[in-house]
Structure formats: structure tokens, C-alpha cells
């Protein structure tokens, strides 16, 4: 019998629902976490292939003299231009998916892969389970407003994401995050225990 295949759980949710907080709570319970956004930042660093392709695509003004991508400027461009967003995703998403797979291989008891745009990009074949972090839209907006985003910027951010109903429809499990962190932590603990029991059986 060969080595046991790694069980991979994707964690997703809309902006402001609490994905990062939730992922940290899983990490505190000993679950290895890989984050698609962190990988995107890594691949955009100077010297990386994606960095060179992004600068070639969007022009020299998108980076400083050391080749470091101006992420706020890039974000403004892709928020406003669907084709530009698609071109950026075509560069980054294959690299991110490959890294999510390779860097989670062999971890135990299971891997948590934070993929914010899972509903938009589709479920990778290597995902065994999808957890959606969900929050009421008004609360979601209130949380986003604490990130120094204007109401217009919040509208723009939410408009390019899939709707709440689409995310919930793809969920195997839902973590409701409308209350306190202690309440969320209890829900994370219960779900983690359930996953560990599933893997034991």
C-alpha cells in the first residue's frame, strides 16, 4: 500500500467575512494552512517569472525602480477592467494552484487551503471539501469599512466577486461568522474535530 493521500480542505468566502481570522484559528489547532493571496504576493516579487510577465503586460509604471509591483495601482486597474483582470488571473492562477497542491502534499492531519476566489475560478480536482465562511452582507460591509475602503471601493470589490448564494451553493460546510470571535472559534473547533473523526474512519 502506498502513502496515504493528503486530504485538502478549501476555505473561501466573500471579502470581509473573516477568512483570515478563521484560517488562523485552524492553524492554532495544528492544521497546516496555505493561502492563495500570500502565494500571489510571493509570485509577484522581483525576480519571479510572474513579476516579469505582469510588468510586460501592464507597463513599467506598474512597478518601482527595483521591479516591485505597485499592488494598489494594479488593483485599481484590474477592478476597473475585466479583460485586464482576466489577463492577470491567467498569469497567477496556474502558479497558485500548482503551489497549493505541491506545498500541501504530505501534511497532516489535513491541509487547509485558503482560496478567496474559489467560486470565481472553480473547484480544483484536488479539493476534497469546501468550507465557506459566511456573514450577513451588512456586517461584511461594516468590516470592510474598517480597512480604509470608501463605500465606492467596497461596492467595486464586492461587484467583482461571486454572489453569496453562489458561494453557499458550493459549500460542503458553512462557518457562520456573524458574532464574536469566541463563537467562531467554537465553530472552527467543532468542524476540525469532525474532520479528524472523518479521517480516522
N, C-alpha and C positions, 0 to 999 in steps of 0.2 A: 504494500500500500504506500502511495506517495504521500508527500506532506499535505496537511490539511489546507484547503484554500482559504485565503483571508476573506472574512465577512465584512462587507463595506456598506456603511450607512451614510446616505447623503442627507445633509441638513440644509434646508433652504427656507426662504421666507421673504416677504417684501421688505423694502427699506424701512427701518425704524421699528421692526417687530421684535428685535432683540436677539438676532442670530449670534453675534459675537459673545454676548453675555451667556447665552445658552451653551455655546461651544466651550467656553471657559469652565462652565460647571461640569460638563462631561470630562474635560481634561483634569479637573480636580479629583475626579473619581478614577483616574488612571487610564482614561481612554485616549489613545494617540489621535491627534487632530491634524488634518491638513486643510489649508484654507486656499481656495481658488484666488481670492483677491491678493493674498500675500504672494502667491506664485506669480500673478500678473505683475506685481511690483518688482519682483526678483527678475523676471524676464525682460523688463524694460530698463534695467540698469545698464550703464555704459559698458560696452564690451560684449553684451549679449546680442545674439542674432536678431531677436525681435526689436531691440532698440534701433539697430541699423535700418531695419525694414520700416519701422514707424517713421523715422526721420526722413527716409526716402519718400515715403508716401505723403506725409503731411508738410514736408518742407523744413528747412533749417531753423525757422523761427519757433518750432515746437520744442526745441531743446536749448540748453545754455551752451557756453563755450566748451564745457567739459563733456558734452553729449548727454547730460542728464535731462530726461523728459520733463517738461513743464506739465504736470498732471492736471492741474486746474484748467490750463489752456486747452489741453487735449480733451478734457471732459466737456468743456463748453462747445467745442467743435462737434463732437460726436452726439451730444444731446440735441444739437440743432440740425443735424444732417444724418438721416437714416442710412444713406449709402456709405458715408464715412464710418458710421458705427459698424456696419457690416464688414467693411474692409479691415477695421481694427480687430474685430472678433475673428476674422479669418486668419489673422496672424497669430493671435494669442490663444484662442480656444484649443486648437490641436495640441499645442505645447502644454497647456494647463492640464488637459485630460490625460495626456501621457504621463505627466509628473504625478498627478493624483493616483494613477494606477501604480507606477513603479515605487513611489515613496511610501505607499501604504502596504505593499506586499510583505507578508510575513509578520505583521504586527498582531498583537494580542491584547485583550480578548477579541476585539473587533476594531475596525478603523472608522473614524468619523470624518467625513469629507464635507467641508462647508462649501456649498456651491450656490451662491446667491442667484444666479441666472439659470437655474436648472429648468424652470418652467419655460423659459425662452429658448433654451438650446436643446432640450430634450434629454431623456433619461439615458445615460451611458449603459451599455450592456453589462458592465461590471458592478453596477449598483444592485445590492440585494434588498435594500429597504430605503424608503424616503420618509424623513421626518420634516414636517412643515411647522415652523414657529409662526403662530398667528396672533394678531392683536386687532382690536377694533380700529377702524380707519381714523377716527378722531384722535385716539391715543397715539397711533402711528404718526400722524401729522404733528402732534404735540412733541413727541420725542425728536422728530426731525428738526423742529424749530429750535431745539437746543444746540444744534450743530452749526449755528450761524448761517442757516439757509433761509433765504427770503421765501415768502409764500409762492412767488412765481417759480423759484428754483425747485421748491418741493413739488409743485404741480408738474414741472418738466420731468423731474426724476421719476415720479410715480407713473407718468404717462408712458414712459418707455419700458416699463415693467409689465409683466403679465398681470392680469387681474387676480384679486383674492380668490374668486371662485375657481379659476383655473389651477391655482396652486393647491387649494384644498382638495380638488378632484384627483390630483396625482398623489396625494399623501397616503402612506400606509399607516402613519401615526401623526397625531397633531398635538403640539405642545401649546396650550393657550397661555399667552403672556399679557394678561390684562391687569394683573395685580402686583403684588410685591415680589421682590427677588426671592424671599424665603418660599413663597408659594411656587415660583418657577423652579427653584432648587429641589423642592419636594417632588415635583412632576418629573424632573430630569432623573432623580434618584430612582423613582418607580420604573421609569422606562428603561434605564440602564439595567436594573435588576431583571426586568422581563427579558431583555436581550441576552443577558448572561444565562438565564434559565433556558432560553431557546437554544443557545449554542451548546449547553450541556446535554440537551436531549437530542 
